[in-house]
Amino acid sequence: MSPVRRSTWAAPLRWLTPLGRGVLLLGVLGTGLGSWLHWQEFTQLSALAAAILLLGLLWQLLPGAPVARLRLRQQRAVEGTPAPSVEVEVQAGTAPMLFPRLVVPAGSATVQLRLPSLRPFARHTEAAVPLPGLPRGVHRVGPVVFERTDPVGVISRPIETSESVLLRVSPVVTDLPVFAGGLANDLDGATSQQLSMSDLAFHALREYVAGDDLRHVHWRSSAKAGELLVRQFHESRRGHITVLVDPAAASYPRRRDFELAVSVATSVALRAVRDDFDTYLRCGFHLARGREALAMTDVACLFVLDDASGAVADYLAQAADAAETMGGTGLVVQVTGAARDLIELDRAAASFGLGADWLVVRADSSAQARVRDDRALREMIVPDLPRLQALMARGMR
């Protein structure tokens, strides 16, 4: 079980339920009227109210707080799809739990549960507690909060237990067509220092390991050595694609345009990864590089708008850093909003040199879908995600 984190004994008045506040008020009025009118009935009424409140306080002092364990069935979800569920396992403490109420925070929302009554040390499991739909981002789920309530219901004390877990909600994406052909400066075949088991540049022979492809066995050398030897290769240089998302809030007249830009950029990055390009996806200071789809969707969960006045200079600096990191990139995709000046985008693209192809994608939900393709620039206006597929098919020919 997870360690229990108890709320501090700081302000008992905060623990009073509406019924508890009524009992407290009744006790105060009974004491005042009994002293003023010298009526024994009011004095007895105030004593009863005090006894009920004292019982509630003593109930909170019972040792052995309940504990819980929280399991998230899926660590990742996609925005707009049904949210994953959590499993909540509860063990009562030394005091019985009378229809306890549990609260499970999930990002900015909460999920409330009412459990059946539990005997001391009894266990109960809620196997599938659905979470509310959450927007793109990284959300903390938990810790579980118990409301420890006495049998009368005058005092309810929240107790945090269990550890919290993280849920990553990635943006909605669409499947794009394969990047046709190759990129101009990715065809020179320069080798890298990364070793591969299937490529063109031969490196050396090594001993066969279970799982190696038998097509790469060098049978003549294996016969001489008396053991199976397989070819090992240097990995030839693959295409490099850089995808930059403009984080400046001033570039997007509407907040939803930024979310559209994140979906567009993630879709492009995932297509590049599936086509085995070395992919660099960045927005602000959050970036991912490689050929793993999971890395691209995870980093896209972290993308946020930047309201700073120096966002333009920051974007240019980040583009320069990306150009230094991804030397020899074949395609630079800049995803921005309708308000970003094309001159600033040109300055950012110039960091990558003349050898890189340049594509600007503007997320603009109020415009018409179109592609501008001339010698100086390829630019796409994307009003919604479903149209991206057709626009990319036209713009990448």
C-alpha positions in Angstrom: 0.0 0.0 0.0 1.1 3.6 -0.6 2.1 5.7 2.4 -0.7 7.8 3.9 -0.4 11.6 3.9 -2.7 13.0 6.6 -4.1 16.5 6.5 -2.9 18.6 9.4 -5.0 19.3 12.5 -5.2 23.0 11.6 -8.7 24.3 11.4 -11.4 22.0 12.8 -14.1 24.5 11.9 -13.4 23.8 8.2 -14.3 20.1 8.8 -17.8 20.9 10.0 -20.5 19.8 7.6 -23.6 21.9 7.1 -25.3 19.7 9.7 -22.3 20.2 12.0 -22.6 24.0 11.6 -26.2 23.8 12.5 -25.5 21.7 15.6 -22.8 24.2 16.6 -25.2 27.2 16.2 -27.9 25.3 18.1 -25.5 24.7 20.9 -24.4 28.4 21.1 -28.0 29.6 21.0 -29.0 27.1 23.6 -26.3 28.2 25.9 -27.2 31.8 25.5 -30.9 31.4 26.0 -30.4 29.0 28.9 -28.2 31.6 30.7 -30.5 34.5 29.9 -33.9 32.8 30.5 -32.7 30.3 33.1 -34.5 27.5 31.2 -33.1 24.1 31.9 -34.4 22.7 28.5 -32.1 25.1 26.6 -29.1 24.1 28.7 -29.8 20.4 28.1 -30.1 21.2 24.3 -26.7 22.9 24.3 -25.2 20.0 26.2 -26.6 17.5 23.6 -25.2 19.6 20.8 -21.8 19.7 22.5 -21.9 15.9 23.0 -22.6 15.3 19.3 -19.7 17.6 18.3 -17.4 15.9 20.8 -18.4 12.5 19.4 -17.5 13.7 15.9 -14.1 15.0 17.1 -13.3 11.7 18.9 -14.2 9.8 15.8 -11.6 11.7 13.9 -9.0 10.8 16.5 -9.4 7.1 16.1 -6.1 5.6 14.9 -5.6 3.8 11.6 -6.5 6.0 8.6 -7.7 4.3 5.5 -5.3 3.8 2.6 -5.8 3.6 -1.1 -3.9 2.5 -4.2 -4.5 4.1 -7.6 -3.8 2.4 -10.9 -4.2 4.2 -14.2 -5.2 1.6 -16.9 -3.6 3.7 -19.7 -0.8 6.2 -19.2 -1.7 7.9 -22.5 -4.8 9.0 -24.3 -5.7 11.1 -27.3 -7.7 14.2 -27.0 -11.4 13.7 -28.0 -11.4 10.0 -27.4 -12.9 8.3 -24.3 -10.7 8.9 -21.4 -9.1 5.9 -19.7 -10.3 4.6 -16.4 -8.6 4.1 -13.1 -8.7 1.3 -10.6 -9.1 2.4 -7.0 -8.3 -0.1 -4.2 -9.4 1.0 -0.7 -8.5 -0.5 2.7 -10.4 0.7 5.7 -8.5 1.6 8.9 -9.4 0.7 12.5 -12.7 2.6 12.3 -15.6 1.4 10.1 -16.3 3.5 7.0 -20.0 4.4 6.6 -20.6 4.8 2.9 -17.4 6.8 2.5 -17.1 9.4 -0.3 -13.9 9.5 -2.3 -12.7 12.3 -4.5 -10.2 11.6 -7.3 -8.7 14.8 -8.9 -8.0 14.5 -12.6 -6.3 17.6 -13.9 -8.7 20.5 -13.2 -11.7 18.1 -12.9 -12.6 15.7 -10.1 -14.4 12.3 -9.9 -16.5 11.6 -6.9 -17.2 8.0 -5.7 -19.6 6.7 -3.0 -18.4 3.4 -1.7 -20.4 0.8 0.3 -19.9 0.7 4.1 -16.6 -1.0 5.0 -15.8 -2.9 8.2 -12.4 -2.2 10.0 -9.5 -3.3 7.7 -11.9 -4.4 5.0 -10.9 -4.0 1.3 -12.9 -2.8 -1.6 -11.9 -2.3 -5.3 -13.5 -0.1 -7.8 -12.2 -1.7 -11.0 -13.1 0.9 -13.6 -13.7 4.4 -12.6 -14.1 6.5 -15.8 -12.2 9.8 -15.9 -13.7 12.9 -17.5 -12.6 14.0 -20.9 -9.4 16.1 -20.6 -7.7 18.5 -23.0 -4.3 18.0 -24.6 -1.6 18.2 -21.9 0.0 16.3 -19.0 -2.5 15.9 -16.2 -2.0 14.7 -12.7 -4.5 12.1 -11.5 -4.8 11.7 -7.8 -4.1 11.5 -4.9 -7.3 10.0 -3.7 -9.0 12.1 -1.0 -11.2 10.4 1.6 -13.8 12.3 3.6 -13.7 10.7 7.1 -17.2 11.3 8.5 -18.5 10.4 11.9 -21.8 8.3 12.2 -23.9 11.4 12.8 -22.3 13.4 10.0 -21.3 16.6 11.8 -17.6 16.5 11.0 -15.9 15.4 7.8 -12.1 15.5 7.5 -10.4 15.1 4.2 -7.5 12.7 4.2 -5.1 12.4 1.2 -3.8 9.0 0.5 -2.2 7.1 -2.4 0.3 8.5 -4.9 -0.7 10.6 -7.9 0.0 9.4 -11.5 0.5 11.3 -14.7 -1.8 11.0 -17.7 -0.5 12.3 -21.1 -3.2 13.4 -23.5 -1.8 13.8 -27.0 -3.3 16.0 -29.8 -5.6 14.7 -32.4 -3.7 13.6 -35.5 -4.4 12.5 -39.1 -2.6 10.1 -41.3 -0.7 11.8 -44.1 0.5 10.5 -47.4 4.1 9.2 -47.7 6.7 11.9 -48.4 7.2 11.3 -52.1 10.7 10.7 -53.5 13.5 11.9 -51.3 14.9 15.2 -50.2 17.6 16.8 -52.3 20.4 16.9 -49.9 19.6 13.5 -48.3 20.7 11.5 -51.4 24.5 11.8 -51.0 24.8 8.6 -48.9 27.2 10.0 -46.4 27.6 7.5 -43.6 27.0 8.0 -39.9 28.6 6.4 -36.9 25.4 4.4 -36.1 25.6 0.7 -36.7 22.7 -1.1 -38.4 21.8 -4.7 -39.4 20.3 -3.7 -42.8 21.8 -1.0 -45.0 24.4 -0.4 -47.8 27.7 0.5 -46.2 29.4 -2.7 -45.0 31.2 -2.4 -41.7 32.4 -5.7 -40.3 31.4 -9.3 -39.4 30.3 -10.4 -36.0 29.0 -13.5 -34.3 25.5 -14.6 -34.9 23.0 -13.7 -32.2 19.6 -15.3 -31.8 17.1 -13.1 -33.7 19.5 -12.0 -36.4 18.2 -12.1 -40.0 19.6 -15.2 -41.6 19.8 -13.3 -44.9 22.8 -11.4 -43.5 24.8 -14.5 -42.6 28.2 -14.5 -44.5 28.3 -18.2 -45.3 31.8 -18.4 -46.7 33.4 -16.7 -43.7 31.2 -18.8 -41.4 32.5 -22.0 -43.0 36.1 -20.9 -42.4 35.5 -19.7 -38.9 33.4 -22.7 -37.8 30.6 -20.5 -36.5 27.9 -18.3 -37.9 29.0 -14.8 -38.8 26.7 -12.0 -39.9 27.3 -8.8 -41.7 27.1 -5.6 -39.8 26.7 -2.2 -41.6 27.2 1.5 -41.1 23.8 3.2 -41.3 23.6 5.4 -44.4 22.5 8.9 -43.9 18.7 9.1 -43.8 16.4 12.1 -44.5 16.3 14.8 -41.9 13.0 16.7 -41.3 12.7 19.6 -38.9 9.2 20.6 -37.7 9.0 23.9 -35.8 5.8 25.0 -34.1 5.4 28.8 -33.5 4.7 29.2 -29.8 4.0 33.0 -29.8 0.4 33.8 -28.8 0.5 36.8 -31.1 0.7 34.6 -34.1 -2.7 33.0 -33.4 -5.8 35.2 -33.5 -7.8 32.4 -32.0 -6.7 29.9 -29.3 -8.1 27.0 -31.2 -5.7 27.8 -34.1 -2.8 26.9 -31.8 -4.3 23.6 -31.0 -4.8 23.0 -34.7 -1.1 23.9 -35.3 0.0 21.4 -32.7 -2.2 18.7 -34.4 -0.8 19.6 -37.8 2.8 19.5 -36.6 2.4 16.2 -34.8 0.8 14.6 -37.8 3.7 15.7 -40.0 6.2 14.5 -37.5 4.5 11.1 -37.2 4.5 10.7 -41.0 8.2 11.5 -41.1 8.9 8.9 -38.4 6.9 6.3 -40.2 8.9 7.1 -43.4 12.1 6.5 -41.4 13.3 10.1 -41.4 15.3 11.5 -38.5 12.7 13.9 -37.2 13.1 17.0 -35.0 9.9 18.4 -33.5 10.0 21.5 -31.4 7.8 24.2 -29.8 9.5 26.6 -27.5 11.9 24.8 -25.2 10.1 21.4 -25.6 11.6 19.2 -28.3 11.9 15.6 -29.4 14.3 14.1 -31.9 14.6 10.6 -33.4 12.5 8.1 -35.1 10.1 7.0 -32.4 6.4 8.0 -32.7 5.9 7.9 -28.9 8.5 10.6 -28.4 6.7 12.9 -30.8 3.3 12.5 -29.3 4.7 12.8 -25.7 6.5 16.0 -26.4 3.4 17.4 -28.2 1.5 17.1 -24.9 3.8 19.8 -23.4 3.4 22.5 -26.1 2.0 25.7 -24.7 1.5 29.3 -26.0 4.1 31.9 -25.1 2.6 35.4 -24.2 6.0 37.0 -23.7 6.8 40.1 -25.7 10.1 38.7 -26.9 8.6 35.6 -28.5 9.8 36.6 -32.0 13.4 36.7 -30.9 13.0 33.5 -29.0 11.5 31.8 -32.0 14.5 32.9 -34.2 16.9 31.7 -31.5 15.2 28.3 -31.3 15.2 27.9 -35.1 19.0 28.6 -35.1 19.5 26.1 -32.3 17.5 23.5 -34.3 19.5 24.2 -37.5 22.7 23.6 -35.5 21.4 20.4 -34.0 19.9 19.1 -37.3 22.8 19.9 -39.6 22.0 19.0 -43.2 18.2 18.8 -42.7 16.3 18.2 -46.0 13.0 19.8 -45.1 12.0 22.6 -42.7 8.3 22.7 -41.8 7.2 25.8 -40.0 3.8 25.5 -38.4 2.3 28.9 -37.4 -0.8 31.0 -37.3 -2.3 33.6 -39.6 -0.7 36.6 -37.9 3.0 35.6 -38.2 4.9 37.8 -40.6 6.4 35.8 -43.5 9.7 37.9 -43.3 10.2 36.5 -39.8 9.6 32.9 -41.0 12.1 33.5 -43.8 14.7 34.6 -41.3 14.1 31.5 -39.2 14.3 29.2 -42.3 17.5 31.0 -43.4 19.3 29.4 -40.4 19.1 26.0 -42.2 20.9 27.2 -45.3 20.0 27.1 -49.0 20.0 23.3 -49.3 16.9 22.7 -47.2 13.4 22.8 -48.7 11.0 25.1 -46.9 7.4 24.6 -46.1 5.1 27.0 -44.2 1.8 25.6 -42.8 -0.6 28.2 -41.4 -3.3 27.0 -39.0 -6.2 29.4 -39.7 -9.7 28.2 -38.9 -11.3 31.3 -40.5 -9.6 31.0 -43.9 -10.1 28.9 -47.0 -7.9 25.8 -47.6 -5.3 26.6 -50.3 -1.7 25.8 -51.3 0.8 28.4 -52.6 3.7 26.9 -54.5 6.3 28.9 -56.2 10.1 29.0 -56.5 10.5 31.0 -53.3 7.9 29.4 -51.0 5.5 26.6 -50.5 2.7 27.7 -48.1 -0.4 25.9 -47.0 -3.4 27.4 -45.3 -5.1 24.7 -43.1 -8.5 25.6 -41.7 -9.1 22.2 -40.1 -7.3 18.9 -39.6 -9.2 16.7 -42.0 -8.1 18.9 -45.0 -4.4 18.5 -44.1 -4.1 15.2 -45.9 -5.3 16.5 -49.3 -3.2 19.7 -48.9 0.0 17.8 -48.1 -0.6 15.5 -51.0 -0.7 18.5 -53.3 2.1 20.5 -51.6 4.7 17.7 -51.4 4.5 16.6 -55.1 
